[in-house]
C-alpha cells in the first residue's frame, strides 16, 4: 500500500499543483502569437529548442506542465517523486530567468518588472527541494527503518 503524503506536504502540493496544471491547460489553447513568444524566450535560454516548431514546443510545454501539476495533485504519487518533477521543471524555468536578457536588474539577481513572473519560480524550486528532502529523519533514513533505533523514521 502506497503511503499518503504527510499532512504538512498537502498544502504546498495542492497550491503548486493547481497553479502548474492551470498554466498547462491554458497553454493548450495558445494562439500562434503566444506560441511564438514562448518559443522565442525558451530559445534564447536554451538554443537547442530552435529545432522544434513554436506550436509543437508550446504543446509539449503545456503537456509537461499538466503532467507535473497532476503529479503534485495525485495523492498516490510519493512526495519525493513529486518533488523531483517539481524541482526539475522549476529549475528549467529559473534557467529562463537567469539567461533571458531584461529579466533581472543590471548586475543583480533582483528581478526587473519583466522578470517578476519568472522570479516566482524560485519558490516552486524551493518547495521541490523541500519535497526531495522529505522522508529523511535525523538518521538520514529514507523510506526504510532506522536500524539503530528500530523504528520507521527517526
Secondary structure as the mmCIF struct_conf table of DSSP 4:
data_model
#
loop_
_struct_conf.conf_type_id
_struct_conf.id
_struct_conf.beg_label_comp_id
_struct_conf.beg_label_asym_id
_struct_conf.beg_label_seq_id
_struct_conf.end_label_comp_id
_struct_conf.end_label_asym_id
_struct_conf.end_label_seq_id
HELX_LH_PP_P HELX_LH_PP_P1 UNK A 2 UNK A 6
HELX_RH_AL_P HELX_RH_AL_P1 UNK A 7 UNK A 28
TURN_TY1_P TURN_TY1_P1 UNK A 29 UNK A 29
HELX_RH_AL_P HELX_RH_AL_P2 UNK A 32 UNK A 45
HELX_RH_3T_P HELX_RH_3T_P1 UNK A 47 UNK A 51
BEND BEND1 UNK A 52 UNK A 52
HELX_RH_AL_P HELX_RH_AL_P3 UNK A 54 UNK A 73
TURN_TY1_P TURN_TY1_P2 UNK A 75 UNK A 76
BEND BEND2 UNK A 77 UNK A 77
HELX_RH_AL_P HELX_RH_AL_P4 UNK A 79 UNK A 99
BEND BEND3 UNK A 100 UNK A 100
TURN_TY1_P TURN_TY1_P3 UNK A 101 UNK A 102
BEND BEND4 UNK A 103 UNK A 103
STRN STRN1 UNK A 104 UNK A 104
TURN_TY1_P TURN_TY1_P4 UNK A 106 UNK A 107
BEND BEND5 UNK A 108 UNK A 110
STRN STRN2 UNK A 111 UNK A 111
TURN_TY1_P TURN_TY1_P5 UNK A 113 UNK A 115
HELX_RH_AL_P HELX_RH_AL_P5 UNK A 116 UNK A 119
TURN_TY1_P TURN_TY1_P6 UNK A 120 UNK A 120
HELX_RH_AL_P HELX_RH_AL_P6 UNK A 121 UNK A 133
TURN_TY1_P TURN_TY1_P7 UNK A 134 UNK A 135
STRN STRN3 UNK A 136 UNK A 136
TURN_TY1_P TURN_TY1_P8 UNK A 138 UNK A 139
STRN STRN4 UNK A 142 UNK A 142
BEND BEND6 UNK A 143 UNK A 144
STRN STRN5 UNK A 146 UNK A 146
TURN_TY1_P TURN_TY1_P9 UNK A 147 UNK A 150
STRN STRN6 UNK A 151 UNK A 151
BEND BEND7 UNK A 152 UNK A 152
#
